[in-house]
């Protein structure tokens, strides 16, 4: 009987973990200027849902380059050949 309750408890925890991953997805961060991408744009402030979470909780982060860093790299590349 105790095992049955433990399975139910574990099942509810995994549902909550999956829900939080689906709800927030993967956090994108610029590898050059450390800006975060959320709400269809790049921001230097942390998202509100990260500030509310436990600091020891793991968050999946995907690194890419923001549009400003890409434009800066292209401008530097164009200036070398002029």
C-alpha positions as CSV (number, residue, x, y, z in Angstrom):
1,X,0.0,0.0,0.0
2,X,2.8,2.3,0.9
3,X,4.5,1.7,-2.5
4,X,1.2,2.7,-4.3
5,X,1.2,6.0,-2.4
6,X,4.9,6.6,-3.3
7,X,4.2,6.0,-7.0
8,X,1.3,8.5,-6.9
9,X,3.5,11.0,-5.2
10,X,6.3,10.6,-7.7
11,X,3.9,10.8,-10.6
12,X,2.5,14.1,-9.4
13,X,6.0,15.5,-9.0
14,X,7.0,14.5,-12.5
15,X,3.8,16.1,-13.9
16,X,4.7,19.4,-12.1
17,X,8.3,19.2,-13.4
18,X,7.1,18.6,-17.0
19,X,4.5,21.4,-16.7
20,X,7.2,23.9,-15.6
21,X,9.4,22.9,-18.6
22,X,6.5,23.2,-21.0
23,X,5.4,26.5,-19.4
24,X,8.8,28.2,-19.7
25,X,10.6,26.2,-22.3
26,X,14.3,26.7,-22.8
27,X,15.9,30.0,-21.8
28,X,17.9,31.6,-24.6
29,X,20.9,33.7,-23.6
30,X,23.4,35.7,-25.8
31,X,26.9,34.3,-25.4
32,X,28.5,37.7,-26.1
33,X,26.5,40.3,-24.1
34,X,24.6,37.9,-21.8
35,X,21.1,39.2,-22.7
36,X,18.0,37.0,-22.3
37,X,15.5,36.4,-25.0
38,X,11.8,36.4,-23.8
39,X,8.6,38.1,-24.8
40,X,9.7,38.3,-28.5
41,X,12.8,40.4,-27.7
42,X,16.2,40.6,-26.1
43,X,16.5,42.0,-22.5
44,X,19.3,42.5,-20.1
45,X,17.0,41.9,-17.1
46,X,16.3,38.4,-15.9
47,X,12.7,37.1,-16.7
48,X,10.2,37.4,-13.8
49,X,9.7,33.7,-13.6
50,X,13.4,33.1,-12.9
51,X,13.3,35.7,-10.0
52,X,10.4,33.8,-8.4
53,X,12.1,30.4,-8.6
54,X,14.3,28.7,-6.0
55,X,17.9,29.7,-6.8
56,X,19.1,26.1,-6.5
57,X,16.6,24.9,-9.2
58,X,18.2,24.1,-12.5
59,X,17.2,26.0,-15.7
60,X,18.0,24.8,-19.2
61,X,19.9,27.5,-21.1
62,X,20.6,27.6,-24.8
63,X,23.3,30.0,-25.9
64,X,23.1,31.9,-29.2
65,X,23.8,35.5,-30.4
66,X,21.4,38.3,-30.1
67,X,20.5,40.4,-33.2
68,X,22.7,43.4,-32.0
69,X,25.8,41.2,-31.6
70,X,25.2,39.7,-35.0
71,X,24.8,43.1,-36.6
72,X,28.0,44.3,-34.8
73,X,29.9,41.2,-36.1
74,X,28.7,41.9,-39.7
75,X,29.7,45.6,-39.5
76,X,33.2,44.6,-38.3
77,X,33.4,42.1,-41.1
78,X,32.4,44.6,-43.8
79,X,34.9,47.2,-42.5
80,X,37.9,44.9,-42.9
81,X,37.6,44.7,-46.7
82,X,36.9,48.4,-47.4
